[in-house]
Amino acid sequence: MMTGLRPYVADMLHRPNARRDVRIDASHLDGVSVAATVLDPDEPLILTATLECVADGIVVRGRVTGRWQAPCACCLIEAGGPLDCSISELFEANPIEGETYQLGDDEIDLEPAVRDAVLPELPAAPRCRDDCQGLCAGCGADRNVADCECDPEPPDPRWDALAELRLSS
């Protein structure tokens, strides 16, 4: 029996090398975000993994796939992209904080491990495309769509002394 991100493992615990493949919809993860980047609510977040009984507990190895979405950090239009990360974690009765996860009596809670795998993969400053030119600081026009009539920003006067330097090669 399996509920959400808590697969039943009691039947595996006393059978060394016992293995089970799982495919779990992890879309219900709440609060997984980095800055304004969140998991795409319209796309399923899927964990595909193999659970294996080892001497210390249960090892989980697999992949988490889905999509993320966020406003572009440069022009603010909606951006998104694929999410594909690996997971390889040990669940044991006496976990080492920050290194392994808690093994329950009958099940393991995969949610913290999935969250820990997904968070570093979400972009902190997402872009709609690599060459996004962003918004004009003067008038707010989207420079990807059209040029604006604003004067370019004057250079910072603190850099004037560097402009006078001539480097020879």
Secondary structure, 3 states (H helix, E strand, C coil): CEECCEEECCCCCCCCCCEEEEEEECCCCCCCEECCEEECCCCCCEEEEEEEEECCEEEEEEEEEEEEEEECCCCCCEEEEEEEEEEEEEEECCCCCCCCEEECCCEECCHHHHHHHHHHHCCCCCCCCCCCCCECCCCCCECCCCCCCCCCCCCCHHHHHHHCCCCCC
